[in-house]
Amino acid sequence: MAQAPPMNVLEISAHFRVEHDKNRRQFSIRLNGSHDKAVLLYDYVGKKTVDLQHTEVPEAYRGQEIAKHLAKAAMDFVVEEDLKAHLTCWYIQKFVKENPHPHYLERILH
């Protein structure tokens, strides 16, 4: 019997629940209980280095700060796991610029 992939669920607010699927290397938010979901994709580019690559929110759900919740979860993961991060995704670059917390900034590779 196949074992379910490890998945962490982070409660961000009453409206959005961020799930972290470490096997698929993605953070996601299911939208309104439907099959639609917003995702943030990353990959390991070294033993302790991740590349936060891409954030995607379905067009109908844009402008609701959904990507912000994904970006925060990803950056918190980087801090908690003591990783370094490349910020390939423009949205995560924007998030960190707007939220210049030292514990985020010290993790970013330029």
Biopython code that builds the backbone (N, CA, C, O; Angstrom):
import numpy as np
from Bio.PDB.StructureBuilder import StructureBuilder

atoms = [
    (1, "MET", "N", (0.841, -1.183, 0.000)),
    (1, "MET", "CA", (0.000, 0.000, 0.000)),
    (1, "MET", "C", (0.881, 1.239, 0.000)),
    (1, "MET", "O", (1.781, 1.368, 0.830)),
    (2, "ALA", "N", (0.626, 2.139, -0.919)),
    (2, "ALA", "CA", (1.432, 3.347, -1.042)),
    (2, "ALA", "C", (1.159, 4.282, 0.121)),
    (2, "ALA", "O", (0.025, 4.448, 0.570)),
    (3, "GLN", "N", (2.231, 4.883, 0.589)),
    (3, "GLN", "CA", (2.103, 5.807, 1.699)),
    (3, "GLN", "C", (1.786, 7.203, 1.164)),
    (3, "GLN", "O", (2.342, 7.618, 0.148)),
    (4, "ALA", "N", (0.904, 7.920, 1.835)),
    (4, "ALA", "CA", (0.540, 9.270, 1.404)),
    (4, "ALA", "C", (1.758, 10.177, 1.532)),
    (4, "ALA", "O", (2.544, 10.035, 2.468)),
    (5, "PRO", "N", (1.919, 11.108, 0.596)),
    (5, "PRO", "CA", (3.062, 12.012, 0.652)),
    (5, "PRO", "C", (2.989, 12.903, 1.886)),
    (5, "PRO", "O", (1.898, 13.237, 2.348)),
    (6, "PRO", "N", (4.153, 13.290, 2.424)),
    (6, "PRO", "CA", (4.118, 14.173, 3.587)),
    (6, "PRO", "C", (3.547, 15.517, 3.181)),
    (6, "PRO", "O", (3.957, 16.104, 2.180)),
    (7, "MET", "N", (2.612, 15.989, 3.954)),
    (7, "MET", "CA", (1.976, 17.256, 3.632)),
    (7, "MET", "C", (1.740, 18.019, 4.928)),
    (7, "MET", "O", (1.125, 17.499, 5.858)),
    (8, "ASN", "N", (2.217, 19.221, 4.984)),
    (8, "ASN", "CA", (1.977, 20.086, 6.124)),
    (8, "ASN", "C", (0.880, 21.057, 5.736)),
    (8, "ASN", "O", (0.823, 21.527, 4.599)),
    (9, "VAL", "N", (0.017, 21.351, 6.680)),
    (9, "VAL", "CA", (-1.047, 22.311, 6.430)),
    (9, "VAL", "C", (-0.824, 23.484, 7.367)),
    (9, "VAL", "O", (-0.706, 23.308, 8.579)),
    (10, "LEU", "N", (-0.767, 24.672, 6.806)),
    (10, "LEU", "CA", (-0.551, 25.878, 7.577)),
    (10, "LEU", "C", (-1.802, 26.729, 7.515)),
    (10, "LEU", "O", (-2.250, 27.094, 6.428)),
    (11, "GLU", "N", (-2.364, 27.045, 8.647)),
    (11, "GLU", "CA", (-3.538, 27.915, 8.669)),
    (11, "GLU", "C", (-3.057, 29.355, 8.607)),
    (11, "GLU", "O", (-2.385, 29.826, 9.525)),
    (12, "ILE", "N", (-3.388, 30.042, 7.555)),
    (12, "ILE", "CA", (-2.984, 31.430, 7.395)),
    (12, "ILE", "C", (-4.094, 32.363, 7.866)),
    (12, "ILE", "O", (-3.833, 33.333, 8.579)),
    (13, "SER", "N", (-5.294, 32.080, 7.480)),
    (13, "SER", "CA", (-6.442, 32.876, 7.906)),
    (13, "SER", "C", (-7.662, 31.983, 7.817)),
    (13, "SER", "O", (-7.578, 30.830, 7.394)),
    (14, "ALA", "N", (-8.785, 32.525, 8.216)),
    (14, "ALA", "CA", (-10.018, 31.744, 8.143)),
    (14, "ALA", "C", (-10.389, 31.436, 6.693)),
    (14, "ALA", "O", (-11.146, 30.502, 6.428)),
    (15, "HIS", "N", (-9.861, 32.212, 5.768)),
    (15, "HIS", "CA", (-10.239, 32.069, 4.364)),
    (15, "HIS", "C", (-9.294, 31.192, 3.556)),
    (15, "HIS", "O", (-9.726, 30.514, 2.624)),
    (16, "PHE", "N", (-8.008, 31.195, 3.900)),
    (16, "PHE", "CA", (-7.034, 30.482, 3.098)),
    (16, "PHE", "C", (-6.241, 29.501, 3.950)),
    (16, "PHE", "O", (-5.781, 29.831, 5.043)),
    (17, "ARG", "N", (-6.093, 28.295, 3.430)),
    (17, "ARG", "CA", (-5.306, 27.269, 4.104)),
    (17, "ARG", "C", (-4.191, 26.848, 3.153)),
    (17, "ARG", "O", (-4.449, 26.312, 2.075)),
    (18, "VAL", "N", (-2.959, 27.093, 3.560)),
    (18, "VAL", "CA", (-1.816, 26.745, 2.725)),
    (18, "VAL", "C", (-1.385, 25.321, 3.045)),
    (18, "VAL", "O", (-1.151, 24.976, 4.203)),
    (19, "GLU", "N", (-1.284, 24.506, 2.012)),
    (19, "GLU", "CA", (-0.785, 23.141, 2.155)),
    (19, "GLU", "C", (0.614, 23.088, 1.563)),
    (19, "GLU", "O", (0.889, 23.709, 0.536)),
    (20, "HIS", "N", (1.499, 22.337, 2.221)),
    (20, "HIS", "CA", (2.865, 22.184, 1.725)),
    (20, "HIS", "C", (3.098, 20.716, 1.404)),
    (20, "HIS", "O", (3.127, 19.872, 2.300)),
    (21, "ASP", "N", (3.260, 20.422, 0.143)),
    (21, "ASP", "CA", (3.547, 19.064, -0.316)),
    (21, "ASP", "C", (5.042, 18.999, -0.624)),
    (21, "ASP", "O", (5.495, 19.453, -1.675)),
    (22, "LYS", "N", (5.796, 18.426, 0.312)),
    (22, "LYS", "CA", (7.255, 18.393, 0.165)),
    (22, "LYS", "C", (7.697, 17.488, -0.982)),
    (22, "LYS", "O", (8.717, 17.760, -1.616)),
    (23, "ASN", "N", (6.963, 16.434, -1.257)),
    (23, "ASN", "CA", (7.337, 15.554, -2.373)),
    (23, "ASN", "C", (7.176, 16.244, -3.717)),
    (23, "ASN", "O", (8.018, 16.092, -4.601)),
    (24, "ARG", "N", (6.105, 16.997, -3.873)),
    (24, "ARG", "CA", (5.862, 17.705, -5.144)),
    (24, "ARG", "C", (6.524, 19.071, -5.157)),
    (24, "ARG", "O", (6.520, 19.767, -6.172)),
    (25, "ARG", "N", (7.085, 19.442, -4.034)),
    (25, "ARG", "CA", (7.781, 20.729, -3.883)),
    (25, "ARG", "C", (6.881, 21.889, -4.284)),
    (25, "ARG", "O", (7.178, 22.678, -5.182)),
    (26, "GLN", "N", (5.770, 21.947, -3.571)),
    (26, "GLN", "CA", (4.844, 23.052, -3.842)),
    (26, "GLN", "C", (4.025, 23.405, -2.614)),
    (26, "GLN", "O", (3.723, 22.561, -1.770)),
    (27, "PHE", "N", (3.683, 24.663, -2.547)),
    (27, "PHE", "CA", (2.716, 25.169, -1.587)),
    (27, "PHE", "C", (1.452, 25.415, -2.394)),
    (27, "PHE", "O", (1.527, 25.844, -3.545)),
    (28, "SER", "N", (0.292, 25.151, -1.805)),
    (28, "SER", "CA", (-0.940, 25.371, -2.561)),
    (28, "SER", "C", (-2.065, 25.805, -1.637)),
    (28, "SER", "O", (-2.045, 25.554, -0.432)),
    (29, "ILE", "N", (-3.033, 26.456, -2.236)),
    (29, "ILE", "CA", (-4.266, 26.851, -1.555)),
    (29, "ILE", "C", (-5.414, 26.409, -2.441)),
    (29, "ILE", "O", (-5.515, 26.826, -3.595)),
    (30, "ARG", "N", (-6.281, 25.563, -1.900)),
    (30, "ARG", "CA", (-7.502, 25.179, -2.626)),
    (30, "ARG", "C", (-8.482, 26.333, -2.475)),
    (30, "ARG", "O", (-8.654, 26.892, -1.391)),
    (31, "LEU", "N", (-9.112, 26.671, -3.576)),
    (31, "LEU", "CA", (-9.964, 27.851, -3.594)),
    (31, "LEU", "C", (-11.436, 27.474, -3.581)),
    (31, "LEU", "O", (-11.925, 26.782, -4.475)),
    (32, "ASN", "N", (-12.126, 27.935, -2.564)),
    (32, "ASN", "CA", (-13.562, 27.694, -2.394)),
    (32, "ASN", "C", (-13.921, 26.220, -2.464)),
    (32, "ASN", "O", (-14.985, 25.866, -2.971)),
    (33, "GLY", "N", (-13.050, 25.363, -1.966)),
    (33, "GLY", "CA", (-13.336, 23.930, -1.938)),
    (33, "GLY", "C", (-13.418, 23.289, -3.307)),
    (33, "GLY", "O", (-13.818, 22.131, -3.429)),
    (34, "SER", "N", (-13.042, 24.032, -4.341)),
    (34, "SER", "CA", (-13.151, 23.506, -5.699)),
    (34, "SER", "C", (-11.840, 22.866, -6.129)),
    (34, "SER", "O", (-10.909, 22.733, -5.334)),
    (35, "HIS", "N", (-11.781, 22.480, -7.365)),
    (35, "HIS", "CA", (-10.560, 21.913, -7.915)),
    (35, "HIS", "C", (-9.557, 22.996, -8.272)),
    (35, "HIS", "O", (-8.391, 22.701, -8.534)),
    (36, "ASP", "N", (-10.001, 24.255, -8.285)),
    (36, "ASP", "CA", (-9.074, 25.357, -8.546)),
    (36, "ASP", "C", (-8.105, 25.470, -7.386)),
    (36, "ASP", "O", (-8.480, 25.286, -6.228)),
    (37, "LYS", "N", (-6.863, 25.773, -7.701)),
    (37, "LYS", "CA", (-5.924, 26.029, -6.631)),
    (37, "LYS", "C", (-4.834, 26.976, -7.092)),
    (37, "LYS", "O", (-4.487, 27.042, -8.272)),
    (38, "ALA", "N", (-4.314, 27.698, -6.132)),
    (38, "ALA", "CA", (-3.168, 28.568, -6.347)),
    (38, "ALA", "C", (-1.945, 27.783, -5.894)),
    (38, "ALA", "O", (-2.016, 27.028, -4.924)),
    (39, "VAL", "N", (-0.825, 27.955, -6.588)),
    (39, "VAL", "CA", (0.373, 27.199, -6.239)),
    (39, "VAL", "C", (1.617, 28.078, -6.258)),
    (39, "VAL", "O", (1.696, 29.078, -6.972)),
    (40, "LEU", "N", (2.569, 27.670, -5.458)),
    (40, "LEU", "CA", (3.910, 28.223, -5.491)),
    (40, "LEU", "C", (4.842, 27.032, -5.620)),
    (40, "LEU", "O", (4.837, 26.139, -4.772)),
    (41, "LEU", "N", (5.638, 27.016, -6.674)),
    (41, "LEU", "CA", (6.530, 25.895, -6.960)),
    (41, "LEU", "C", (7.965, 26.249, -6.595)),
    (41, "LEU", "O", (8.415, 27.378, -6.787)),
    (42, "TYR", "N", (8.668, 25.258, -6.065)),
    (42, "TYR", "CA", (10.086, 25.446, -5.758)),
    (42, "TYR", "C", (10.827, 24.163, -6.075)),
    (42, "TYR", "O", (10.222, 23.115, -6.303)),
    (43, "ASP", "N", (12.156, 24.263, -6.084)),
    (43, "ASP", "CA", (12.981, 23.083, -6.295)),
    (43, "ASP", "C", (14.275, 23.268, -5.520)),
    (43, "ASP", "O", (14.720, 24.389, -5.275)),
    (44, "TYR", "N", (14.859, 22.160, -5.146)),
    (44, "TYR", "CA", (16.170, 22.211, -4.499)),
    (44, "TYR", "C", (17.233, 22.343, -5.583)),
    (44, "TYR", "O", (17.224, 21.600, -6.564)),
    (45, "VAL", "N", (18.144, 23.288, -5.403)),
    (45, "VAL", "CA", (19.248, 23.478, -6.341)),
    (45, "VAL", "C", (20.584, 23.221, -5.645)),
    (45, "VAL", "O", (21.652, 23.467, -6.205)),
    (46, "GLY", "N", (20.503, 22.737, -4.450)),
    (46, "GLY", "CA", (21.649, 22.371, -3.628)),
    (46, "GLY", "C", (21.111, 21.700, -2.385)),
    (46, "GLY", "O", (19.899, 21.646, -2.176)),
    (47, "LYS", "N", (22.001, 21.190, -1.564)),
    (47, "LYS", "CA", (21.556, 20.458, -0.378)),
    (47, "LYS", "C", (20.719, 21.338, 0.555)),
    (47, "LYS", "O", (19.730, 20.876, 1.125)),
    (48, "LYS", "N", (21.112, 22.593, 0.709)),
    (48, "LYS", "CA", (20.411, 23.513, 1.608)),
    (48, "LYS", "C", (19.968, 24.785, 0.882)),
    (48, "LYS", "O", (19.831, 25.845, 1.493)),
    (49, "THR", "N", (19.745, 24.662, -0.433)),
    (49, "THR", "CA", (19.356, 25.827, -1.230)),
    (49, "THR", "C", (18.140, 25.489, -2.082)),
    (49, "THR", "O", (18.111, 24.469, -2.771)),
    (50, "VAL", "N", (17.138, 26.361, -2.021)),
    (50, "VAL", "CA", (15.949, 26.187, -2.855)),
    (50, "VAL", "C", (15.823, 27.360, -3.815)),
    (50, "VAL", "O", (16.301, 28.464, -3.554)),
    (51, "ASP", "N", (15.170, 27.086, -4.923)),
    (51, "ASP", "CA", (14.825, 28.115, -5.891)),
    (51, "ASP", "C", (13.311, 28.253, -5.850)),
    (51, "ASP", "O", (12.589, 27.336, -6.241)),
    (52, "LEU", "N", (12.827, 29.397, -5.376)),
    (52, "LEU", "CA", (11.390, 29.668, -5.367)),
    (52, "LEU", "C", (11.053, 30.159, -6.763)),
    (52, "LEU", "O", (11.325, 31.308, -7.111)),
    (53, "GLN", "N", (10.460, 29.280, -7.561)),
    (53, "GLN", "CA", (10.408, 29.450, -9.006)),
    (53, "GLN", "C", (9.195, 30.164, -9.569)),
    (53, "GLN", "O", (9.325, 31.013, -10.451)),
    (54, "HIS", "N", (8.017, 29.828, -9.065)),
    (54, "HIS", "CA", (6.828, 30.289, -9.775)),
    (54, "HIS", "C", (5.627, 30.300, -8.836)),
    (54, "HIS", "O", (5.419, 29.371, -8.055)),
    (55, "THR", "N", (4.853, 31.359, -8.929)),
    (55, "THR", "CA", (3.595, 31.466, -8.184)),
    (55, "THR", "C", (2.487, 31.676, -9.207)),
    (55, "THR", "O", (2.608, 32.494, -10.118)),
    (56, "GLU", "N", (1.409, 30.925, -9.041)),
    (56, "GLU", "CA", (0.301, 31.049, -9.985)),
    (56, "GLU", "C", (-1.029, 31.030, -9.238)),
    (56, "GLU", "O", (-1.303, 30.138, -8.436)),
    (57, "VAL", "N", (-1.839, 32.037, -9.524)),
    (57, "VAL", "CA", (-3.181, 32.147, -8.951)),
    (57, "VAL", "C", (-4.151, 32.232, -10.121)),
    (57, "VAL", "O", (-3.960, 33.054, -11.017)),
    (58, "PRO", "N", (-5.195, 31.394, -10.132)),
    (58, "PRO", "CA", (-6.171, 31.479, -11.221)),
    (58, "PRO", "C", (-6.716, 32.906, -11.349)),
    (58, "PRO", "O", (-6.943, 33.593, -10.353)),
    (59, "GLU", "N", (-6.916, 33.323, -12.580)),
    (59, "GLU", "CA", (-7.307, 34.707, -12.858)),
    (59, "GLU", "C", (-8.517, 35.168, -12.042)),
    (59, "GLU", "O", (-8.543, 36.305, -11.570)),
    (60, "ALA", "N", (-9.498, 34.316, -11.875)),
    (60, "ALA", "CA", (-10.720, 34.692, -11.155)),
    (60, "ALA", "C", (-10.463, 35.016, -9.681)),
    (60, "ALA", "O", (-11.298, 35.642, -9.028)),
    (61, "TYR", "N", (-9.308, 34.589, -9.158)),
    (61, "TYR", "CA", (-9.020, 34.774, -7.738)),
    (61, "TYR", "C", (-7.917, 35.798, -7.480)),
    (61, "TYR", "O", (-7.518, 35.994, -6.332)),
    (62, "ARG", "N", (-7.426, 36.443, -8.513)),
    (62, "ARG", "CA", (-6.343, 37.413, -8.341)),
    (62, "ARG", "C", (-6.836, 38.659, -7.619)),
    (62, "ARG", "O", (-8.020, 38.994, -7.663)),
    (63, "GLY", "N", (-5.911, 39.336, -6.955)),
    (63, "GLY", "CA", (-6.246, 40.555, -6.233)),
    (63, "GLY", "C", (-6.790, 40.315, -4.841)),
    (63, "GLY", "O", (-7.288, 41.248, -4.210)),
    (64, "GLN", "N", (-6.711, 39.092, -4.343)),
    (64, "GLN", "CA", (-7.232, 38.755, -3.016)),
    (64, "GLN", "C", (-6.118, 38.391, -2.037)),
    (64, "GLN", "O", (-6.381, 37.823, -0.978)),
    (65, "GLU", "N", (-4.881, 38.716, -2.388)),
    (65, "GLU", "CA", (-3.693, 38.447, -1.568)),
    (65, "GLU", "C", (-3.417, 36.960, -1.365)),
    (65, "GLU", "O", (-2.772, 36.574, -0.390)),
    (66, "ILE", "N", (-3.895, 36.142, -2.264)),
    (66, "ILE", "CA", (-3.653, 34.696, -2.173)),
    (66, "ILE", "C", (-2.173, 34.398, -2.377)),
    (66, "ILE", "O", (-1.594, 33.599, -1.641)),
    (67, "ALA", "N", (-1.558, 35.032, -3.367)),
    (67, "ALA", "CA", (-0.128, 34.815, -3.617)),
    (67, "ALA", "C", (0.701, 35.249, -2.415)),
    (67, "ALA", "O", (1.742, 34.656, -2.133)),
    (68, "LYS", "N", (0.255, 36.264, -1.716)),
    (68, "LYS", "CA", (0.964, 36.746, -0.523)),
    (68, "LYS", "C", (1.020, 35.649, 0.539)),
    (68, "LYS", "O", (2.049, 35.464, 1.189)),
    (69, "HIS", "N", (-0.071, 34.931, 0.715)),
    (69, "HIS", "CA", (-0.097, 33.834, 1.697)),
    (69, "HIS", "C", (0.862, 32.714, 1.286)),
    (69, "HIS", "O", (1.541, 32.131, 2.132)),
    (70, "LEU", "N", (0.913, 32.419, -0.004)),
    (70, "LEU", "CA", (1.833, 31.396, -0.496)),
    (70, "LEU", "C", (3.284, 31.834, -0.296)),
    (70, "LEU", "O", (4.120, 31.051, 0.154)),
    (71, "ALA", "N", (3.573, 33.082, -0.631)),
    (71, "ALA", "CA", (4.939, 33.592, -0.495)),
    (71, "ALA", "C", (5.384, 33.594, 0.963)),
    (71, "ALA", "O", (6.524, 33.238, 1.261)),
    (72, "LYS", "N", (4.507, 33.988, 1.862)),
    (72, "LYS", "CA", (4.851, 33.986, 3.290)),
    (72, "LYS", "C", (5.131, 32.564, 3.762)),
    (72, "LYS", "O", (6.105, 32.331, 4.477)),
    (73, "ALA", "N", (4.297, 31.624, 3.373)),
    (73, "ALA", "CA", (4.513, 30.227, 3.774)),
    (73, "ALA", "C", (5.843, 29.711, 3.249)),
    (73, "ALA", "O", (6.561, 29.006, 3.958)),
    (74, "ALA", "N", (6.177, 30.059, 2.008)),
    (74, "ALA", "CA", (7.439, 29.607, 1.416)),
    (74, "ALA", "C", (8.635, 30.225, 2.134)),
    (74, "ALA", "O", (9.603, 29.526, 2.436)),
    (75, "MET", "N", (8.580, 31.518, 2.409)),
    (75, "MET", "CA", (9.700, 32.168, 3.090)),
    (75, "MET", "C", (9.820, 31.672, 4.530)),
    (75, "MET", "O", (10.931, 31.523, 5.038)),
    (76, "ASP", "N", (8.699, 31.417, 5.187)),
    (76, "ASP", "CA", (8.751, 30.859, 6.541)),
    (76, "ASP", "C", (9.377, 29.463, 6.516)),
    (76, "ASP", "O", (10.127, 29.107, 7.425)),
    (77, "PHE", "N", (9.078, 28.677, 5.493)),
    (77, "PHE", "CA", (9.682, 27.359, 5.313)),
    (77, "PHE", "C", (11.199, 27.481, 5.157)),
    (77, "PHE", "O", (11.950, 26.721, 5.769)),
    (78, "VAL", "N", (11.645, 28.424, 4.350)),
    (78, "VAL", "CA", (13.079, 28.642, 4.150)),
    (78, "VAL", "C", (13.756, 28.935, 5.494)),
    (78, "VAL", "O", (14.818, 28.390, 5.793)),
    (79, "VAL", "N", (13.135, 29.795, 6.294)),
    (79, "VAL", "CA", (13.697, 30.150, 7.602)),
    (79, "VAL", "C", (13.684, 28.941, 8.540)),
    (79, "VAL", "O", (14.698, 28.618, 9.158)),
    (80, "GLU", "N", (12.540, 28.281, 8.641)),
    (80, "GLU", "CA", (12.393, 27.148, 9.568)),
    (80, "GLU", "C", (13.345, 25.996, 9.246)),
    (80, "GLU", "O", (13.844, 25.328, 10.151)),
    (81, "GLU", "N", (13.592, 25.767, 7.963)),
    (81, "GLU", "CA", (14.455, 24.661, 7.547)),
    (81, "GLU", "C", (15.923, 25.072, 7.419)),
    (81, "GLU", "O", (16.762, 24.270, 7.009)),
    (82, "ASP", "N", (16.234, 26.329, 7.773)),
    (82, "ASP", "CA", (17.597, 26.854, 7.711)),
    (82, "ASP", "C", (18.173, 26.721, 6.301)),
    (82, "ASP", "O", (19.289, 26.236, 6.119)),
    (83, "LEU", "N", (17.391, 27.160, 5.303)),
    (83, "LEU", "CA", (17.787, 27.084, 3.905)),
    (83, "LEU", "C", (18.218, 28.453, 3.388)),
    (83, "LEU", "O", (17.995, 29.475, 4.038)),
    (84, "LYS", "N", (18.828, 28.457, 2.228)),
    (84, "LYS", "CA", (19.084, 29.669, 1.454)),
    (84, "LYS", "C", (18.137, 29.609, 0.264)),
    (84, "LYS", "O", (17.700, 28.528, -0.132)),
    (85, "ALA", "N", (17.819, 30.767, -0.307)),
    (85, "ALA", "CA", (16.836, 30.790, -1.392)),
    (85, "ALA", "C", (17.245, 31.697, -2.537)),
    (85, "ALA", "O", (17.711, 32.818, -2.330)),
    (86, "HIS", "N", (17.061, 31.193, -3.745)),
    (86, "HIS", "CA", (17.077, 32.005, -4.958)),
    (86, "HIS", "C", (15.624, 32.394, -5.191)),
    (86, "HIS", "O", (14.725, 31.567, -5.043)),
    (87, "LEU", "N", (15.395, 33.644, -5.553)),
    (87, "LEU", "CA", (14.027, 34.119, -5.797)),
    (87, "LEU", "C", (13.833, 34.330, -7.294)),
    (87, "LEU", "O", (13.912, 35.459, -7.779)),
    (88, "THR", "N", (13.584, 33.268, -8.015)),
    (88, "THR", "CA", (13.337, 33.368, -9.447)),
    (88, "THR", "C", (11.981, 34.006, -9.714)),
    (88, "THR", "O", (11.831, 34.768, -10.669)),
    (89, "CYS", "N", (11.010, 33.706, -8.893)),
    (89, "CYS", "CA", (9.647, 34.221, -9.068)),
    (89, "CYS", "C", (9.587, 35.719, -8.752)),
    (89, "CYS", "O", (9.994, 36.156, -7.676)),
    (90, "TRP", "N", (9.074, 36.491, -9.705)),
    (90, "TRP", "CA", (8.973, 37.940, -9.507)),
    (90, "TRP", "C", (8.072, 38.285, -8.331)),
    (90, "TRP", "O", (8.316, 39.266, -7.628)),
    (91, "TYR", "N", (7.031, 37.486, -8.111)),
    (91, "TYR", "CA", (6.110, 37.828, -7.030)),
    (91, "TYR", "C", (6.780, 37.669, -5.675)),
    (91, "TYR", "O", (6.557, 38.483, -4.779)),
    (92, "ILE", "N", (7.592, 36.642, -5.509)),
    (92, "ILE", "CA", (8.276, 36.454, -4.224)),
    (92, "ILE", "C", (9.310, 37.566, -4.024)),
    (92, "ILE", "O", (9.522, 38.023, -2.901)),
    (93, "GLN", "N", (9.944, 37.994, -5.099)),
    (93, "GLN", "CA", (10.856, 39.141, -4.999)),
    (93, "GLN", "C", (10.094, 40.366, -4.478)),
    (93, "GLN", "O", (10.578, 41.085, -3.604)),
    (94, "LYS", "N", (8.910, 40.587, -5.022)),
    (94, "LYS", "CA", (8.061, 41.708, -4.599)),
    (94, "LYS", "C", (7.644, 41.545, -3.136)),
    (94, "LYS", "O", (7.682, 42.506, -2.368)),
    (95, "PHE", "N", (7.246, 40.325, -2.751)),
    (95, "PHE", "CA", (6.829, 40.061, -1.374)),
    (95, "PHE", "C", (7.949, 40.396, -0.393)),
    (95, "PHE", "O", (7.713, 41.059, 0.616)),
    (96, "VAL", "N", (9.161, 39.942, -0.685)),
    (96, "VAL", "CA", (10.287, 40.183, 0.227)),
    (96, "VAL", "C", (10.633, 41.672, 0.269)),
    (96, "VAL", "O", (10.986, 42.201, 1.324)),
    (97, "LYS", "N", (10.532, 42.339, -0.868)),
    (97, "LYS", "CA", (10.794, 43.783, -0.896)),
    (97, "LYS", "C", (9.784, 44.530, -0.024)),
    (97, "LYS", "O", (10.137, 45.490, 0.661)),
    (98, "GLU", "N", (8.525, 44.086, -0.053)),
    (98, "GLU", "CA", (7.470, 44.726, 0.744)),
    (98, "GLU", "C", (7.472, 44.258, 2.194)),
    (98, "GLU", "O", (6.863, 44.900, 3.049)),
    (99, "ASN", "N", (8.146, 43.156, 2.480)),
    (99, "ASN", "CA", (8.230, 42.581, 3.833)),
    (99, "ASN", "C", (9.699, 42.278, 4.141)),
    (99, "ASN", "O", (10.086, 41.114, 4.240)),
    (100, "PRO", "N", (10.519, 43.330, 4.292)),
    (100, "PRO", "CA", (11.969, 43.129, 4.411)),
    (100, "PRO", "C", (12.419, 42.691, 5.805)),
    (100, "PRO", "O", (13.266, 43.335, 6.423)),
    (101, "HIS", "N", (11.853, 41.606, 6.284)),
    (101, "HIS", "CA", (12.234, 41.098, 7.598)),
    (101, "HIS", "C", (13.651, 40.538, 7.537)),
    (101, "HIS", "O", (13.992, 39.817, 6.600)),
    (102, "PRO", "N", (14.475, 40.864, 8.526)),
    (102, "PRO", "CA", (15.863, 40.380, 8.520)),
    (102, "PRO", "C", (15.961, 38.861, 8.389)),
    (102, "PRO", "O", (16.867, 38.358, 7.725)),
    (103, "HIS", "N", (15.038, 38.123, 9.016)),
    (103, "HIS", "CA", (15.113, 36.654, 8.928)),
    (103, "HIS", "C", (14.807, 36.157, 7.524)),
    (103, "HIS", "O", (15.169, 35.027, 7.196)),
    (104, "TYR", "N", (14.157, 36.952, 6.684)),
    (104, "TYR", "CA", (13.985, 36.621, 5.271)),
    (104, "TYR", "C", (15.220, 37.057, 4.477)),
    (104, "TYR", "O", (15.789, 36.281, 3.709)),
    (105, "LEU", "N", (15.617, 38.307, 4.679)),
    (105, "LEU", "CA", (16.699, 38.889, 3.888)),
    (105, "LEU", "C", (18.003, 38.125, 4.012)),
    (105, "LEU", "O", (18.733, 37.995, 3.030)),
    (106, "GLU", "N", (18.314, 37.614, 5.200)),
    (106, "GLU", "CA", (19.571, 36.880, 5.391)),
    (106, "GLU", "C", (19.580, 35.520, 4.696)),
    (106, "GLU", "O", (20.631, 34.885, 4.606)),
    (107, "ARG", "N", (18.448, 35.071, 4.212)),
    (107, "ARG", "CA", (18.322, 33.776, 3.551)),
    (107, "ARG", "C", (18.409, 33.866, 2.030)),
    (107, "ARG", "O", (18.515, 32.842, 1.355)),
    (108, "ILE", "N", (18.366, 35.076, 1.487)),
    (108, "ILE", "CA", (18.286, 35.250, 0.037)),
    (108, "ILE", "C", (19.671, 35.288, -0.593)),
    (108, "ILE", "O", (20.565, 35.994, -0.127)),
    (109, "LEU", "N", (19.826, 34.520, -1.654)),
    (109, "LEU", "CA", (21.067, 34.536, -2.435)),
    (109, "LEU", "C", (20.866, 35.469, -3.624)),
    (109, "LEU", "O", (19.847, 35.410, -4.312)),
    (110, "HIS", "N", (21.836, 36.315, -3.847)),
    (110, "HIS", "CA", (21.739, 37.272, -4.960)),
    (110, "HIS", "C", (22.584, 36.853, -6.121)),
    (110, "HIS", "O", (22.619, 37.543, -7.140)),
]
sb = StructureBuilder()
sb.init_structure("model")
sb.init_model(0)
sb.init_chain("A")
sb.init_seg("    ")
for serial, (resi, resn, name, xyz) in enumerate(atoms, 1):
    if name == "N":
        sb.init_residue(resn, " ", resi, " ")
    sb.init_atom(name, np.array(xyz, "f"), 0.0, 1.0, " ", f" {name:<3s}", serial, name[0])
structure = sb.get_structure()
